[in-house]
Amino acid sequence: MKKYFASWLLILGLLTTGAISFTHAQSFTSQGFIAQTDEQVEPSRETEDSPQSVLEPAHEDTHGHAPGWLVIPFVVLLLMIATGPLFYEHFWHHNYPKIAVSLAIIVVLYYLFVLHNVHNPVHALAEYIQFIALLASLFIASGGILIQVDKKSTPIANVLLLLIGALISNLIGTTGASMLLIRPFIRLNKNNIQPYHIIFFIFMVSNVGGSLTPIGDPPLFLGFLKGVPFFWTLEHNWPAWILALTILSVIFYFVDRKFGKNGAQEALEEENHFTNKISLTGTKNFFWLLLIIISVFLDPNVLEWVPAIHYDGQKFSFIRETIMFSVAYFSFRFADKKALQGNEFNFEPIREVAFIFIGIFGTMMPALELVGTFAQSEEGAAMITYNSLYWGTGLLSGFLDNAPTYLNFLAAAMASQGADINIIQHVKDFALDNYVESSFELMAISIASVFFGAMTYIGNGPNFMVKSIAEQSGIKMPSFFGYILRFSIPILLPILLITWLVFFAFAG
């Protein structure tokens, strides 16, 4: 396993070195990778009263834009993720790291040497490092906590655990809650664990649950960093949160009652003696989880005193990621061995996520750029409605990473009203409804980006990790298309439609 992580770190290092070296080569241009003061990095803008200054893409004169055909590597990667485990499992299992990295390198090199655009690859790299630092640290720290539930598996017990997970996801993130509870959930249902158990876990804990705080899901955290008040999500998202979780809980209860047990398994469980106790091993790892959550807020764009790397008029954090990677190492190094053994802990799930998402982050740049350019154009801005924001953000969040999709649609919604997402006060005013119905538009974007993240395995980071852990436990999970056709469309999509009808379809 060490060789896999060594190769991953080598690839990450090469990409980082390549991006920085290429940037240094252009240090005499306006894109120099230099340390600057806050006054130096503030990008020049036209007056705030000029809509055109908002609608024009940033750095238009210095950054080349991707042609439409450059989305092909991204489409190829998605298709291989969907078909690989189904039609050529052996080849895919042994070669997906090479495929994902190779496709990402093709796109990155095109940006660097054909488009002479360093801005987008550097941003994608920074976002990937932030993404994998958080997921890896939460995965490893929670892997050292063994939760044992000595309780009979019933539909009510399962629903309660899923609802507790949904609530906890707002405190330690959907990734933290997923990694902490997926193994206990599997053990609770060990006599009859089925794919639908895992799918509903992904729906409720890994996605919908984390709608109430910026800690809950990455898109909401990015909104907080941009200027959305911390408690805004709780104030505005709770009705949709309750509605979606209530419907999901009722559906799961009846599905679990019908398919959860057969007579032989019920008889076997009746013979066992249940103490109804919950035991914890490796509780010291809760300290590491707390340290991760605290470090999340060490962002130089929010706290001026936090050191940062200044590049192209923006500040990138590195203290936060350094802490998270350190926690990942120390939490594993000093973890309770019994807890690791009880969880059957290994690095395969995070390895799979690391390679798959380095491919996704690398190849989705042209897709995001095309969407963002149109959405922030005058034509695109004219199409901004609650409906287009909800369905546009949602559908793309299911197939692109939901965090950058959230930012693209927020930028478009703000641009349509003459506001700039890069000005914190503008974002705060937008969230507080100081523009026309702007807080309602932000609500549509926020709920869609989180809820629709459950539509596919790649919509949100924890989805793939939960799938991988389930498969390691011997559960035969549906394929990429099987997940969508058997569960997302018949179960989740109607709930998303109901949410739209209740909150957005007839608004305004």
VEXDREN-2710 file (C-alpha; in Angstrom, 1 decimal):
% VEXDREN-2710
k/r/px/py/pz
1/MET/0.0/0.0/0.0
2/LYS/2.9/2.3/0.7
3/LYS/4.0/2.2/-2.9
4/TYR/0.6/3.4/-4.1
5/PHE/0.7/6.4/-1.8
6/ALA/4.3/7.1/-2.8
7/SER/3.3/7.1/-6.5
8/TRP/0.3/9.4/-5.7
9/LEU/2.5/11.8/-3.8
10/LEU/5.0/11.7/-6.7
11/ILE/2.3/12.6/-9.2
12/LEU/1.0/15.4/-7.0
13/GLY/4.5/16.7/-6.5
14/LEU/5.2/16.7/-10.3
15/LEU/2.0/18.5/-11.0
16/THR/2.8/21.1/-8.3
17/THR/6.4/21.5/-9.5
18/GLY/5.3/21.8/-13.1
19/ALA/2.7/24.4/-12.4
20/ILE/5.0/26.5/-10.2
21/SER/7.9/26.2/-12.5
22/PHE/5.8/27.2/-15.5
23/THR/4.5/30.1/-13.4
24/HIS/8.1/31.2/-12.5
25/ALA/8.9/31.2/-16.2
26/GLN/6.2/33.8/-16.6
27/SER/7.2/35.8/-13.5
28/PHE/7.8/39.0/-15.6
29/THR/4.2/39.0/-16.7
30/SER/1.1/40.0/-14.7
31/GLN/0.7/36.3/-13.6
32/GLY/3.9/36.1/-11.5
33/PHE/3.8/33.7/-8.6
34/ILE/5.0/36.1/-5.9
35/ALA/4.3/37.0/-2.4
36/GLN/2.4/40.2/-2.2
37/THR/0.7/42.4/0.3
38/ASP/-3.1/42.6/0.5
39/GLU/-2.9/46.0/-1.2
40/GLN/-0.9/44.6/-4.1
41/VAL/-3.1/41.5/-4.7
42/GLU/-6.4/43.4/-4.8
43/PRO/-7.4/43.1/-8.5
44/SER/-8.4/46.3/-10.3
45/ARG/-12.1/46.7/-11.0
46/GLU/-14.3/49.1/-12.7
47/THR/-16.9/50.9/-10.6
48/GLU/-19.4/48.7/-8.9
49/ASP/-22.2/50.4/-10.7
50/SER/-21.1/49.1/-14.1
51/PRO/-22.8/45.7/-14.8
52/GLN/-20.3/45.0/-17.6
53/SER/-17.4/44.9/-15.1
54/VAL/-19.2/42.1/-13.3
55/LEU/-20.2/40.1/-16.3
56/GLU/-16.8/40.0/-17.9
57/PRO/-14.8/36.9/-16.9
58/ALA/-11.9/37.7/-14.6
59/HIS/-8.4/37.8/-16.2
60/GLU/-9.9/37.7/-19.7
61/ASP/-6.9/39.3/-21.3
62/THR/-4.3/37.0/-19.7
63/HIS/-6.0/33.6/-19.5
64/GLY/-6.7/31.5/-22.6
65/HIS/-10.1/29.8/-22.8
66/ALA/-10.6/26.1/-23.5
67/PRO/-12.2/24.9/-26.7
68/GLY/-15.4/22.9/-26.5
69/TRP/-13.7/19.6/-27.6
70/LEU/-11.4/19.7/-24.5
71/VAL/-14.3/18.3/-22.5
72/ILE/-13.7/15.0/-24.2
73/PRO/-11.2/13.7/-21.6
74/PHE/-13.7/14.5/-18.9
75/VAL/-16.5/12.7/-20.7
76/VAL/-14.2/9.7/-21.4
77/LEU/-13.3/9.5/-17.7
78/LEU/-16.9/9.6/-16.6
79/LEU/-17.8/6.9/-19.1
80/MET/-14.9/4.7/-17.9
81/ILE/-15.9/5.2/-14.3
82/ALA/-19.4/4.1/-15.2
83/THR/-18.6/1.1/-17.5
84/GLY/-15.2/-0.1/-16.1
85/PRO/-16.4/-2.0/-13.0
86/LEU/-19.3/-3.5/-15.1
87/PHE/-17.7/-4.6/-18.4
88/TYR/-13.9/-4.7/-17.8
89/GLU/-13.5/-4.9/-14.1
90/HIS/-10.0/-6.5/-14.0
91/PHE/-8.5/-4.0/-16.4
92/TRP/-10.2/-1.1/-14.7
93/HIS/-9.2/-2.1/-11.2
94/HIS/-5.6/-2.4/-12.1
95/ASN/-5.3/0.6/-14.4
96/TYR/-7.7/3.3/-13.2
97/PRO/-4.9/5.3/-11.5
98/LYS/-3.0/5.5/-14.7
99/ILE/-6.1/6.3/-16.8
100/ALA/-7.3/9.1/-14.4
101/VAL/-3.9/10.7/-14.1
102/SER/-3.1/10.5/-17.8
103/LEU/-6.4/12.1/-18.8
104/ALA/-5.8/14.9/-16.3
105/ILE/-2.3/15.5/-17.6
106/ILE/-3.5/15.8/-21.2
107/VAL/-5.9/18.6/-20.2
108/VAL/-3.4/20.3/-17.8
109/LEU/-0.6/20.3/-20.5
110/TYR/-3.0/21.8/-23.0
111/TYR/-3.9/24.6/-20.6
112/LEU/-0.2/25.3/-19.8
113/PHE/1.5/25.0/-23.2
114/VAL/-1.3/25.7/-25.8
115/LEU/-3.6/28.1/-24.0
116/HIS/-0.8/29.5/-21.9
117/ASN/-3.3/29.5/-19.0
118/VAL/-1.6/28.8/-15.7
119/HIS/-4.5/30.2/-13.7
120/ASN/-6.9/27.3/-14.1
121/PRO/-4.5/24.4/-13.5
122/VAL/-3.1/26.1/-10.4
123/HIS/-6.6/26.7/-9.0
124/ALA/-7.6/23.1/-9.8
125/LEU/-4.5/21.8/-8.0
126/ALA/-5.1/24.0/-5.0
127/GLU/-8.8/22.9/-4.8
128/TYR/-7.7/19.2/-5.2
129/ILE/-5.2/19.5/-2.3
130/GLN/-7.8/21.1/-0.1
131/PHE/-10.3/18.4/-1.1
132/ILE/-8.0/15.4/-0.5
133/ALA/-6.5/16.9/2.7
134/LEU/-9.9/17.1/4.3
135/LEU/-11.1/13.7/3.0
136/ALA/-7.9/11.8/3.9
137/SER/-7.6/13.3/7.4
138/LEU/-11.2/12.6/8.2
139/PHE/-11.0/9.1/6.7
140/ILE/-7.9/8.1/8.6
141/ALA/-8.9/9.8/11.9
142/SER/-12.3/8.2/12.0
143/GLY/-10.9/4.9/11.0
144/GLY/-9.3/4.7/14.4
145/ILE/-12.7/4.9/16.2
146/LEU/-14.5/1.7/16.6
147/ILE/-18.2/2.0/17.3
148/GLN/-20.0/-1.2/18.3
149/VAL/-23.8/-1.3/18.6
150/ASP/-25.1/-4.4/20.3
151/LYS/-28.6/-4.0/19.2
152/LYS/-31.1/-5.9/17.1
153/SER/-31.3/-4.7/13.5
154/THR/-34.7/-3.2/12.9
155/PRO/-36.1/-0.7/10.4
156/ILE/-36.6/1.8/13.2
157/ALA/-33.0/1.3/14.5
158/ASN/-31.7/1.8/11.0
159/VAL/-33.7/5.0/10.5
160/LEU/-32.6/6.4/13.8
161/LEU/-28.9/5.7/13.0
162/LEU/-29.3/7.4/9.5
163/LEU/-31.0/10.4/11.1
164/ILE/-28.3/10.7/13.8
165/GLY/-25.7/10.5/11.0
166/ALA/-27.5/13.3/9.1
167/LEU/-27.5/15.5/12.2
168/ILE/-23.8/14.7/13.0
169/SER/-22.8/15.5/9.4
170/ASN/-23.5/19.2/10.2
171/LEU/-20.9/19.1/13.0
172/ILE/-18.1/17.1/11.5
173/GLY/-19.0/17.2/7.8
174/THR/-20.6/14.6/5.5
175/THR/-17.2/13.0/5.1
176/GLY/-16.6/12.8/8.8
177/ALA/-20.0/11.4/9.6
178/SER/-19.9/9.0/6.7
179/MET/-16.5/7.6/7.7
180/LEU/-17.5/7.4/11.4
181/LEU/-20.8/5.6/10.9
182/ILE/-20.7/3.5/7.7
183/ARG/-18.9/0.6/9.4
184/PRO/-21.2/0.5/12.5
185/PHE/-24.2/0.7/10.1
186/ILE/-22.8/-2.3/8.1
187/ARG/-22.2/-4.2/11.3
188/LEU/-25.6/-3.5/12.7
189/ASN/-27.1/-5.1/9.6
190/LYS/-24.5/-7.8/9.2
191/ASN/-27.0/-10.6/8.9
192/ASN/-28.8/-9.0/6.0
193/ILE/-26.8/-6.1/4.6
194/GLN/-28.0/-5.1/1.1
195/PRO/-27.1/-2.4/-1.4
196/TYR/-30.1/-0.3/-0.6
197/HIS/-28.8/0.1/2.9
198/ILE/-25.7/1.7/1.6
199/ILE/-27.5/3.8/-1.0
200/PHE/-29.8/5.4/1.6
201/PHE/-26.8/6.0/3.8
202/ILE/-25.2/7.9/0.9
203/PHE/-28.5/9.8/0.3
204/MET/-29.1/10.8/3.9
205/VAL/-25.7/10.9/5.7
206/SER/-23.2/11.6/2.9
207/ASN/-25.3/14.3/1.2
208/VAL/-28.7/15.7/2.3
209/GLY/-27.8/15.6/6.0
210/GLY/-25.1/18.2/5.7
211/SER/-27.3/21.1/4.6
212/LEU/-27.5/23.1/7.8
213/THR/-24.0/24.4/8.4
214/PRO/-21.0/25.4/6.3
215/ILE/-19.1/22.6/7.9
216/GLY/-21.7/20.1/6.5
217/ASP/-20.8/20.1/2.8
218/PRO/-17.9/21.6/0.8
219/PRO/-20.2/23.9/-1.4
220/LEU/-21.6/25.5/1.7
221/PHE/-18.1/25.9/3.2
222/LEU/-16.9/27.7/0.1
223/GLY/-19.9/30.0/0.3
224/PHE/-19.0/30.8/3.9
225/LEU/-15.4/31.6/2.8
226/LYS/-16.8/33.9/0.2
227/GLY/-18.9/35.8/2.7
228/VAL/-22.2/33.9/3.4
229/PRO/-22.9/34.3/7.2
230/PHE/-22.2/31.1/9.2
231/PHE/-25.8/30.6/10.4
232/TRP/-27.4/31.5/7.1
233/THR/-27.6/27.9/5.9
234/LEU/-29.4/26.8/9.2
235/GLU/-31.9/29.7/8.9
236/HIS/-32.8/29.1/5.3
237/ASN/-32.2/25.4/4.6
238/TRP/-33.9/23.6/7.5
239/PRO/-37.4/23.3/6.0
240/ALA/-36.0/21.6/2.9
241/TRP/-33.7/19.5/5.1
242/ILE/-36.6/18.3/7.2
243/LEU/-38.8/17.6/4.2
244/ALA/-36.2/15.5/2.3
245/LEU/-35.0/13.5/5.3
246/THR/-38.6/12.8/6.4
247/ILE/-39.5/11.4/2.9
248/LEU/-36.3/9.4/2.7
249/SER/-36.8/8.0/6.2
250/VAL/-40.4/6.9/5.4
251/ILE/-39.3/5.3/2.1
252/PHE/-36.4/3.5/3.8
253/TYR/-38.5/2.2/6.6
254/PHE/-41.0/0.5/4.3
255/VAL/-38.3/-0.8/2.0
256/ASP/-36.4/-2.2/5.0
257/ARG/-39.5/-3.8/6.4
258/LYS/-40.2/-5.5/3.1
259/PHE/-36.7/-6.6/2.1
260/GLY/-34.7/-6.4/5.3
261/LYS/-35.2/-9.8/6.8
262/ASN/-36.3/-13.3/6.0
263/GLY/-37.6/-15.8/8.5
264/ALA/-34.4/-17.7/9.0
265/GLN/-32.5/-14.5/9.8
266/GLU/-35.1/-13.3/12.2
267/ALA/-35.0/-16.6/14.0
268/LEU/-31.2/-16.4/14.2
269/GLU/-31.3/-12.9/15.7
270/GLU/-34.0/-13.9/18.2
271/GLU/-31.5/-16.5/19.6
272/ASN/-28.9/-13.8/20.2
273/HIS/-28.9/-11.7/23.4
274/PHE/-28.7/-8.0/22.8
275/THR/-27.6/-5.6/25.5
276/ASN/-28.6/-2.5/23.5
277/LYS/-25.3/-0.9/24.5
278/ILE/-23.0/1.2/22.4
279/SER/-19.3/0.8/23.0
280/LEU/-16.5/3.0/21.8
281/THR/-12.8/2.1/21.2
282/GLY/-10.2/4.6/20.2
283/THR/-12.0/7.6/21.7
284/LYS/-8.7/9.6/21.6
285/ASN/-9.2/10.0/17.9
286/PHE/-12.1/12.3/18.6
287/PHE/-9.4/14.8/19.5
288/TRP/-7.9/14.4/16.0
289/LEU/-11.4/14.9/14.5
290/LEU/-11.8/18.1/16.6
291/LEU/-8.4/19.4/15.4
292/ILE/-9.5/18.8/11.8
293/ILE/-12.7/20.7/12.2
294/ILE/-10.9/23.6/13.9
295/SER/-8.3/23.8/11.2
296/VAL/-11.1/24.1/8.6
297/PHE/-11.5/27.7/9.6
298/LEU/-7.9/28.6/9.2
299/ASP/-8.5/30.2/5.9
300/PRO/-6.4/33.3/4.9
301/ASN/-9.4/34.7/3.0
302/VAL/-11.4/34.9/6.3
303/LEU/-8.6/35.4/8.8
304/GLU/-6.0/38.0/7.7
305/TRP/-3.4/36.7/10.1
306/VAL/-3.2/33.2/8.6
307/PRO/-0.2/32.9/6.3
308/ALA/-1.0/32.3/2.7
309/ILE/0.5/31.8/-0.8
310/HIS/-0.3/34.8/-2.9
311/TYR/-0.9/34.0/-6.6
312/ASP/-2.6/35.8/-9.4
313/GLY/-4.5/38.2/-7.0
314/GLN/-5.7/35.5/-4.7
315/LYS/-4.6/33.8/-1.5
316/PHE/-4.2/30.1/-1.1
317/SER/-4.1/28.4/2.3
318/PHE/-1.4/25.9/3.2
319/ILE/-1.4/25.9/7.0
320/ARG/-4.8/24.3/7.1
321/GLU/-3.7/21.5/4.7
322/THR/-0.4/21.0/6.5
323/ILE/-2.4/20.5/9.8
324/MET/-4.8/18.1/8.1
325/PHE/-2.1/15.9/6.5
326/SER/-0.2/15.9/9.8
327/VAL/-3.3/14.8/11.6
328/ALA/-3.8/12.0/9.1
329/TYR/-0.3/10.8/9.8
330/PHE/-0.4/11.1/13.6
331/SER/-3.9/9.8/14.0
332/PHE/-2.9/6.6/12.2
333/ARG/0.5/6.4/13.9
334/PHE/-1.0/6.5/17.4
335/ALA/-4.4/4.9/16.7
336/ASP/-5.8/2.1/18.9
337/LYS/-4.8/-1.1/17.1
338/LYS/-7.9/-2.9/18.3
339/ALA/-10.0/-0.1/16.7
340/LEU/-8.2/-0.4/13.4
341/GLN/-8.5/-4.2/13.4
342/GLY/-12.2/-4.0/14.3
343/ASN/-12.8/-1.6/11.5
344/GLU/-10.7/-3.7/9.1
345/PHE/-9.1/-0.4/8.3
346/ASN/-7.0/-0.1/5.1
347/PHE/-6.1/2.7/2.7
348/GLU/-7.8/1.4/-0.4
349/PRO/-10.9/3.6/-0.2
350/ILE/-8.9/6.8/0.1
351/ARG/-6.5/5.6/-2.6
352/GLU/-9.3/5.1/-5.0
353/VAL/-10.8/8.5/-4.2
354/ALA/-7.4/10.2/-4.5
355/PHE/-6.7/8.9/-8.0
356/ILE/-10.3/9.1/-9.4
357/PHE/-10.7/12.7/-8.2
358/ILE/-7.3/13.9/-9.4
359/GLY/-8.6/12.8/-12.8
360/ILE/-11.9/14.6/-12.2
361/PHE/-10.4/17.8/-11.0
362/GLY/-7.9/17.8/-13.8
363/THR/-10.3/17.1/-16.6
364/MET/-13.4/19.0/-15.5
365/MET/-11.7/22.4/-15.9
366/PRO/-13.0/23.0/-19.5
367/ALA/-16.5/21.9/-18.6
368/LEU/-16.7/24.3/-15.6
369/GLU/-15.2/27.0/-17.7
370/LEU/-17.7/26.6/-20.5
371/VAL/-20.6/26.6/-18.0
372/GLY/-19.2/29.5/-16.0
373/THR/-18.5/31.7/-19.1
374/PHE/-22.0/31.2/-20.4
375/ALA/-23.7/31.6/-17.0
376/GLN/-21.9/34.9/-16.4
377/SER/-22.5/36.3/-19.9
378/GLU/-25.3/38.7/-20.5
379/GLU/-27.3/36.0/-22.3
380/GLY/-26.8/33.5/-19.5
381/ALA/-27.5/36.1/-16.8
382/ALA/-30.8/36.9/-18.4
383/MET/-31.9/33.3/-17.9
384/ILE/-31.3/33.4/-14.2
385/THR/-34.5/32.2/-12.3
386/TYR/-35.1/30.1/-9.3
387/ASN/-35.9/27.2/-11.6
388/SER/-32.8/27.5/-13.7
389/LEU/-30.6/27.9/-10.6
390/TYR/-32.1/24.9/-8.8
391/TRP/-32.0/22.5/-11.8
392/GLY/-28.9/23.9/-13.4
393/THR/-26.9/23.8/-10.2
394/GLY/-28.4/20.4/-9.2
395/LEU/-27.9/18.5/-12.4
396/LEU/-24.3/19.6/-12.9
397/SER/-23.6/18.9/-9.2
398/GLY/-24.5/15.3/-9.8
399/PHE/-21.8/14.9/-12.5
400/LEU/-19.3/17.6/-11.7
401/ASP/-17.9/18.2/-8.3
402/ASN/-20.6/20.1/-6.5
403/ALA/-18.3/22.7/-4.8
404/PRO/-17.1/24.5/-8.0
405/THR/-20.5/24.1/-9.5
406/TYR/-22.0/26.0/-6.5
407/LEU/-19.5/28.8/-7.0
408/ASN/-20.2/29.1/-10.8
409/PHE/-23.9/29.4/-10.3
410/LEU/-23.6/31.8/-7.4
411/ALA/-21.3/34.0/-9.5
412/ALA/-23.8/33.9/-12.3
413/ALA/-26.8/34.8/-10.0
414/MET/-24.8/37.6/-8.4
415/ALA/-23.6/38.9/-11.8
416/SER/-27.2/39.1/-13.0
417/GLN/-27.9/41.6/-10.3
418/GLY/-24.7/43.6/-10.6
419/ALA/-22.8/42.0/-7.8
420/ASP/-19.4/40.4/-7.7
421/ILE/-18.7/37.1/-6.0
422/ASN/-15.1/38.2/-5.3
423/ILE/-16.2/41.0/-3.1
424/ILE/-17.1/39.7/0.4
425/GLN/-19.5/42.5/1.2
426/HIS/-21.4/41.8/-2.1
427/VAL/-21.8/38.1/-1.1
428/LYS/-23.0/39.1/2.4
429/ASP/-25.5/41.5/1.0
430/PHE/-26.7/38.9/-1.5
431/ALA/-27.2/36.4/1.3
432/LEU/-29.1/38.9/3.4
433/ASP/-31.5/39.8/0.6
434/ASN/-30.2/43.3/0.0
435/TYR/-30.6/42.5/-3.7
436/VAL/-33.9/41.5/-5.3
437/GLU/-34.9/38.1/-3.8
438/SER/-31.2/37.3/-3.7
439/SER/-31.3/35.1/-0.6
440/PHE/-34.0/33.0/-2.2
441/GLU/-31.7/32.5/-5.2
442/LEU/-28.8/31.5/-2.9
443/MET/-31.2/29.0/-1.2
444/ALA/-31.9/27.4/-4.5
445/ILE/-28.2/27.1/-5.3
446/SER/-27.3/25.8/-1.8
447/ILE/-30.0/23.1/-1.6
448/ALA/-29.5/21.9/-5.1
449/SER/-25.7/21.6/-4.8
450/VAL/-26.0/19.5/-1.6
451/PHE/-29.0/17.4/-2.4
452/PHE/-28.1/16.6/-6.1
453/GLY/-24.6/15.5/-5.0
454/ALA/-26.2/12.2/-4.1
455/MET/-27.4/11.6/-7.7
456/THR/-24.1/9.8/-8.7
457/TYR/-21.1/8.2/-7.0
458/ILE/-19.0/11.2/-8.1
459/GLY/-21.3/14.0/-7.1
460/ASN/-19.8/14.3/-3.6
461/GLY/-16.5/13.0/-2.3
462/PRO/-17.9/10.7/0.5
463/ASN/-20.1/8.8/-2.0
464/PHE/-17.2/7.0/-3.6
465/MET/-15.5/6.3/-0.2
466/VAL/-18.7/4.8/1.2
467/LYS/-19.1/2.6/-1.9
468/SER/-15.5/1.4/-1.7
469/ILE/-15.8/0.5/2.0
470/ALA/-19.1/-1.3/1.3
471/GLU/-17.5/-3.3/-1.5
472/GLN/-14.6/-4.2/0.8
473/SER/-17.1/-5.6/3.3
474/GLY/-18.4/-7.9/0.6
475/ILE/-21.5/-5.9/-0.5
476/LYS/-22.0/-6.0/-4.2
477/MET/-22.8/-2.4/-5.0
478/PRO/-24.6/-1.3/-8.2
479/SER/-22.6/0.1/-11.1
480/PHE/-22.4/3.8/-11.9
481/PHE/-25.4/3.5/-14.2
482/GLY/-27.1/1.0/-11.9
483/TYR/-26.9/3.4/-9.0
484/ILE/-28.6/6.1/-11.2
485/LEU/-31.3/3.9/-12.8
486/ARG/-32.2/1.8/-9.8
487/PHE/-32.0/4.3/-7.0
488/SER/-31.3/7.9/-8.0
489/ILE/-34.0/8.3/-10.6
490/PRO/-36.9/6.3/-9.0
491/ILE/-36.2/7.4/-5.4
492/LEU/-34.1/10.5/-5.1
493/LEU/-35.3/12.4/-8.2
494/PRO/-39.0/12.5/-7.1
495/ILE/-37.9/13.9/-3.7
496/LEU/-35.8/16.6/-5.5
497/LEU/-38.9/17.3/-7.7
498/ILE/-41.1/17.7/-4.5
499/THR/-38.5/20.0/-3.0
500/TRP/-38.6/22.1/-6.1
501/LEU/-42.4/22.2/-6.2
502/VAL/-42.7/23.1/-2.5
503/PHE/-40.0/25.8/-2.3
504/PHE/-39.2/27.1/-5.8
505/ALA/-41.6/26.3/-8.6
506/PHE/-44.2/28.8/-7.7
507/ALA/-42.0/31.4/-5.9
508/GLY/-42.1/35.0/-7.1
END
